[in-house]
């Protein structure tokens, strides 16, 4: 939910370049898919016959993408004059 608010805030920022907005958008979307998606799949591990623990390494990749999105935006905002 907070990342949806983050994306709405991102679209409203007037002093951020469109390329930065696009980069941050894709980092957040893929980060959410990797992070939240892998956690949802791991939570259904008991209900399915597939062992989702094999794809558990995707969770930290998603978290890293989310942190990178915040970092890219922070760097861009702080480096603007």
C-alpha positions in Angstrom: 0.0 0.0 0.0 2.8 2.4 0.8 4.5 1.8 -2.5 1.2 2.7 -4.3 1.2 6.0 -2.4 4.9 6.4 -3.3 4.1 6.0 -7.0 1.3 8.6 -6.8 3.7 11.0 -5.1 6.3 10.3 -7.7 4.0 11.2 -10.5 3.2 14.5 -8.8 6.8 15.6 -8.4 7.3 18.4 -10.9 11.1 18.8 -10.6 12.0 15.2 -11.3 13.0 14.2 -14.9 10.7 11.8 -16.8 13.5 9.3 -17.3 14.1 9.2 -13.5 10.4 8.8 -12.9 10.3 5.9 -15.4 13.4 4.2 -13.9 12.0 4.5 -10.3 8.6 3.2 -11.5 10.0 0.1 -13.0 12.3 -0.5 -10.0 9.3 -0.3 -7.7 7.0 -2.5 -9.9 9.6 -5.2 -10.3 10.6 -4.9 -6.7 7.0 -5.4 -5.6 6.5 -8.4 -7.9 9.7 -10.1 -6.8 9.4 -9.3 -3.1 5.7 -9.6 -2.4 5.1 -12.2 -5.0 7.7 -14.5 -3.6 6.4 -14.1 -0.1 2.9 -14.9 -1.3 4.2 -18.0 -3.0 6.1 -19.0 0.1 3.0 -18.6 2.2 1.1 -21.0 0.0 3.9 -23.6 0.2 1.7 -25.9 2.4 -1.3 -25.7 0.0 0.6 -26.7 -3.1 2.8 -29.5 -4.1 5.4 -27.2 -5.5 8.3 -26.4 -3.2 8.5 -22.6 -3.4 11.5 -22.6 -1.1 13.6 -23.1 -4.2 12.7 -19.6 -5.3 13.1 -17.9 -1.9 16.2 -16.2 -3.1 14.0 -13.8 -5.2 12.7 -12.1 -2.0 16.0 -10.2 -1.2 16.3 -9.2 -4.9 12.9 -7.6 -4.8 13.8 -5.8 -1.5 17.0 -4.5 -3.1 15.1 -3.2 -6.1 12.7 -1.3 -3.8 15.6 0.2 -1.9 17.3 1.1 -5.2 14.1 2.9 -6.3 14.1 5.1 -3.2 17.8 5.7 -3.5 17.6 6.8 -7.2 14.8 9.2 -6.4 16.6 10.6 -3.3 19.9 11.0 -5.2 18.0 12.8 -8.0 16.1 15.1 -5.7 19.2 16.0 -3.6 21.4 16.6 -6.6 19.0 19.1 -8.3 19.7 22.7 -7.7 
